[in-house]
Amino acid sequence: MALNKIKTYGELVMFSHTLFSLPFALIGMIWAAKGLPNLETIFWILVALTGARNGANALNRWVDKDIDKKNPRTASRHMPKGLVNSYEVWGIVVVCFGIFLFAAYKLNPLCFKLTPIALFLFFIYSYTKRFTWACHIVLGVACAGAPVGAWFAVTGKFDFIPFILGAVVALWVAGFDIIYGTQDINFDRENGLFSIPAVFGLKGALIISAVFHFVMIILLIALYYILNLTWIYLIGICISVILLTIEHYIVSPSNEKKMKIASYNINQIISPLILLFTVLDTFLA
């Protein structure tokens, strides 16, 4: 019974989707340390990331529970189906954010001082579809905190490089979230919700998504020059370009299977792929 509950909670917060932000956080950590920091720093970075990400997802599920119940595509989620109640979800939110705050405190003063900004982004994102089509961008900015925070966790001071990596993550996440949102164009319009697909239409949304991903690649190439990386890193970027091209090519809002591949499956490969070639670049080249 307990194991089933844990499994349900993991599905609620989409724990498996940690693959989206974790690799970029590790990239930020590796670049900041010019290798690997001490084990204690690595541990608390992982704890902070896990707490922040899962707390934010649980909060989003609670905020959107009524919308999810009305949307045929999301009506089978855990809260609309009554598999978990509000008390359980808020318990997850409080525990996860508490873990996040404690981990940030253990890292260094700068990380702890910046936690209110992170928490604000987590809370505000869940409500953005109610008042702005920029909701995808806010989600991207919230996710961008992973590599930026990891860099600060290692160095304890500000630098412009982590913000470039953060912009990469923000554009990447916003881009594939726009693709995902094309499935709900009609629902969003009928229910007064805002999104780039609902406001700019399918064609306009896909163009904006492609532009975001194009700029993302430009920034990744810029980091190659700024950090004096090697050809190994560039191989990872080239493969990522191919995967992003495939992602945009197969988009079909009427085909749920293709949308899952385009929005999630391909992107779950991209971030570990870039991490892999970053690690090879750092420790072999």
C-alpha positions in Angstrom: 0.0 0.0 0.0 2.8 2.4 1.0 4.7 1.6 -2.2 1.6 2.2 -4.3 1.2 5.6 -2.7 4.8 6.5 -3.3 4.4 5.4 -7.0 1.2 7.6 -7.2 3.0 10.6 -5.8 5.9 10.1 -8.2 3.5 10.0 -11.1 1.7 13.1 -9.8 4.8 15.2 -9.8 6.1 13.5 -13.0 9.3 12.5 -11.2 10.7 10.9 -14.3 10.7 14.3 -16.0 13.5 15.4 -13.7 15.6 14.4 -16.8 14.7 17.7 -18.3 16.4 20.0 -15.8 18.9 17.8 -14.0 21.5 17.4 -16.8 21.7 21.2 -17.4 22.1 21.7 -13.6 25.0 19.2 -13.7 26.5 21.0 -16.7 26.4 24.3 -14.8 28.0 22.6 -11.8 30.8 21.0 -13.9 31.6 24.3 -15.8 31.6 26.3 -12.6 34.0 23.8 -10.9 36.0 23.2 -14.1 35.5 19.6 -13.2 33.8 18.2 -10.2 33.2 20.0 -6.9 33.4 18.2 -3.6 30.9 15.4 -2.9 29.0 17.5 -0.3 28.3 20.3 -2.8 27.1 17.7 -5.4 24.8 16.1 -2.9 23.1 19.3 -1.8 22.7 20.5 -5.4 20.9 17.3 -6.2 18.8 17.6 -3.1 17.9 21.2 -3.8 17.0 20.4 -7.4 14.8 17.4 -6.5 13.0 19.4 -3.8 12.4 22.5 -5.9 11.3 20.6 -9.1 8.9 18.2 -7.4 7.4 20.8 -5.1 6.7 23.1 -8.1 5.1 20.3 -10.0 2.9 19.3 -7.1 1.8 22.9 -6.7 1.0 23.2 -10.4 -1.2 20.1 -10.2 -3.2 21.6 -7.3 -3.6 25.0 -8.9 -4.7 23.4 -12.2 -6.9 20.7 -10.8 -10.2 22.3 -11.9 -8.9 23.1 -15.3 -7.5 19.6 -15.7 -10.9 18.2 -14.8 -12.6 20.1 -17.6 -10.1 19.2 -20.2 -10.7 15.8 -21.8 -6.9 15.4 -22.4 -6.0 15.9 -18.7 -9.2 14.6 -17.0 -7.4 11.3 -16.1 -4.7 13.0 -14.1 -4.5 12.1 -10.4 -6.3 15.0 -8.8 -9.3 15.1 -11.2 -9.7 11.4 -10.7 -9.5 11.7 -6.9 -6.5 9.4 -6.6 -4.9 12.1 -4.3 -6.5 14.8 -2.3 -5.5 18.4 -1.7 -4.0 17.7 1.7 -1.7 15.1 0.3 -0.6 17.4 -2.5 0.0 20.3 -0.2 1.9 18.0 2.1 4.2 17.2 -0.9 4.6 20.9 -1.7 5.5 21.9 1.9 8.0 19.0 2.4 9.6 19.5 -1.0 10.0 23.2 -0.7 11.3 22.7 2.9 13.9 20.3 1.5 14.8 22.9 -1.2 15.3 25.7 1.3 17.4 23.6 3.7 19.6 22.4 0.8 20.1 26.0 -0.4 21.0 27.0 3.2 23.6 24.2 3.3 25.1 25.2 0.0 26.1 28.9 0.6 24.6 32.3 1.6 24.0 33.4 -2.0 21.9 30.3 -2.9 19.8 30.8 0.3 19.3 34.5 -0.4 18.0 33.7 -3.9 15.4 31.2 -2.8 12.5 33.7 -2.6 13.0 34.4 -6.3 12.8 30.8 -7.1 9.7 30.2 -4.9 8.0 33.2 -6.5 8.6 31.8 -10.0 7.2 28.4 -8.9 4.1 30.0 -7.5 3.4 32.5 -10.2 3.9 30.1 -13.1 1.0 28.0 -12.0 -1.4 30.9 -12.5 0.1 32.5 -15.6 -2.3 30.7 -18.1 -5.0 32.7 -16.5 -3.6 36.1 -17.5 -0.8 35.9 -20.1 0.3 34.0 -23.1 3.9 34.3 -21.9 3.2 31.3 -19.5 5.6 29.1 -21.5 8.4 31.7 -21.0 7.7 31.9 -17.3 8.0 28.1 -17.1 11.3 28.3 -19.0 12.7 31.0 -16.7 11.6 28.9 -13.6 13.5 25.9 -15.0 16.5 28.0 -15.9 17.1 28.4 -12.2 18.6 24.8 -12.2 21.8 25.5 -14.0 22.1 29.1 -12.6 21.6 27.8 -9.1 24.1 25.0 -9.6 26.7 27.4 -10.8 26.2 29.7 -7.7 26.2 26.6 -5.5 29.8 25.9 -6.6 31.2 29.5 -6.8 29.1 31.4 -4.3 29.2 34.5 -6.6 27.5 36.0 -9.6 28.8 35.5 -13.1 27.3 36.1 -16.6 28.0 32.6 -17.9 25.4 30.8 -15.9 22.8 33.2 -17.1 23.6 32.3 -20.7 23.2 28.6 -19.8 20.0 29.6 -18.0 18.7 31.3 -21.2 19.4 28.1 -23.1 17.2 26.2 -20.7 14.5 28.9 -20.7 14.3 28.9 -24.5 14.4 25.1 -24.8 11.7 24.5 -22.2 9.5 27.3 -23.5 9.9 26.0 -27.1 8.8 22.4 -26.4 6.1 23.6 -23.9 4.6 25.6 -26.8 4.5 22.5 -28.9 2.8 20.6 -26.1 0.3 23.5 -25.7 -0.8 23.2 -29.4 -3.0 20.2 -28.3 -5.2 22.6 -26.2 -5.7 25.5 -28.6 -9.5 25.1 -28.8 -9.9 24.2 -25.1 -7.8 27.3 -24.0 -9.8 29.6 -26.3 -13.2 28.3 -25.1 -12.2 28.6 -21.4 -10.5 32.0 -21.5 -7.0 30.6 -20.9 -3.9 32.2 -22.4 -1.1 30.4 -24.3 1.0 31.2 -27.3 -0.9 28.6 -29.4 -4.3 30.0 -28.3 -3.3 33.6 -29.0 -1.1 33.2 -32.1 -2.6 30.1 -33.7 -1.0 26.8 -34.6 1.3 28.1 -37.3 2.4 31.1 -35.4 3.0 29.0 -32.3 5.2 26.6 -34.1 7.2 29.4 -35.7 7.8 31.0 -32.3 8.8 27.6 -30.9 11.3 27.1 -33.8 12.8 30.5 -33.2 13.2 29.8 -29.5 15.1 26.6 -30.3 17.2 28.3 -33.0 18.3 31.0 -30.5 19.0 28.2 -27.9 21.4 26.5 -30.3 23.1 29.9 -31.1 23.7 30.4 -27.3 25.1 26.9 -26.9 27.5 27.6 -29.8 28.4 30.9 -28.1 29.3 29.0 -24.9 31.7 26.9 -27.0 33.7 30.1 -27.8 33.3 31.7 -24.4 34.4 28.7 -22.4 37.0 27.5 -25.0 35.4 24.1 -25.3 36.4 21.4 -27.9 35.1 19.6 -30.9 33.6 16.9 -28.5 31.1 19.4 -27.1 30.2 20.5 -30.7 29.4 16.9 -31.7 26.7 16.9 -28.9 25.3 20.2 -30.1 25.1 18.9 -33.7 23.2 15.8 -32.6 20.9 18.0 -30.6 20.2 20.1 -33.7 19.2 17.0 -35.6 16.9 15.9 -32.7 15.2 19.3 -32.5 14.7 19.3 -36.3 13.0 15.9 -36.0 10.9 17.2 -33.1 9.5 20.1 -35.2 9.1 18.0 -38.2 6.8 15.4 -36.6 4.6 17.8 -34.7 0.9 16.8 -35.2 -1.5 18.2 -32.5 -4.2 15.7 -33.6 -1.9 12.7 -33.0 -1.3 12.3 -29.2 1.4 9.7 -29.7 3.5 12.0 -32.0 3.0 15.0 -29.6 4.3 12.9 -26.7 7.4 12.0 -28.8 7.9 15.6 -29.9 7.2 17.3 -26.6 8.7 14.9 -24.1 10.5 11.8 -25.5 13.0 13.6 -27.8 13.7 16.3 -25.2 14.4 13.7 -22.5 17.2 12.6 -24.8 18.6 16.1 -25.6 19.6 17.3 -22.1 21.4 14.0 -21.1 23.0 14.0 -24.5 24.4 17.5 -24.1 25.5 16.5 -20.6 27.3 13.4 -21.9 29.3 15.4 -24.4 30.0 18.1 -21.9 31.4 15.5 -19.5 33.5 14.0 -22.3 34.7 17.4 -23.3 35.7 18.3 -19.7 37.4 15.1 -18.6 38.8 13.8 -21.9 39.7 16.9 -23.9 
